[in-house]
C-alpha cells in the first residue's frame, strides 16, 4: 500500500539518468539532465543551471554537441564535472581531442563513441535551470558502440545499464 511521501522522496524514487558530455566550441560540461524531447524530428533536451559557464555559451552559440561517454572515460567525466571552463580548458585538462562538428560549429570529443550535433530550437526557463532543446542535425557513432557501456547516474552513484529483463 502506498503512503503519503515528500516531494524529495519522489525525486529520490525516480530512476537514474544517462550522463553525457555536452560540448560547445571550446568547452565541455558534464550533464545528467538529458532527454529525448521528440523523435520526429529528433530533438534532445539538456538541463543546465544558469550559473554554469556552458549556459552562457549555449545561449550565445545556439548549438551544442551531446557526446556519450563510456565507463572507460569515467575519470574524465568526473573531472569535467568538477572544474569550470571559465578557469581552464577542459579539453586539455581531460586529455580530450577536440573535433570540429560536421554540421555545427561546436567541437565534439573524439574519445566519446557517439556525438550528436544539435541546433538550439527552444528553451524552457525554469527557476533553477534552463532546458535547452536542440534539433539533431548529425550523428557520428562508432560501429562497435555498446550502449550498455554508457555511464548513468543515480543518487550520486555512477552506474552502467543493468541486465535485460524483457523484450519490448
NORQUI-V562994 format. One record per helix or strand of 2 or more residues. SS is the DSSP state (H for helix, E for strand). FROM is the first residue (numbers start at 1). LEN is the number of residues. If there is no record, write none. Layout:
BEGIN
SS_FROM_LEN, SS_FROM_LEN
END
This chain:
BEGIN
H_7_7, E_17_2, E_20_4, E_28_4, E_34_6, E_42_8, H_53_9, E_63_6, H_71_12, H_90_5, E_98_3, E_107_3, E_114_12, E_129_13, H_147_3, E_152_3, E_157_3
END
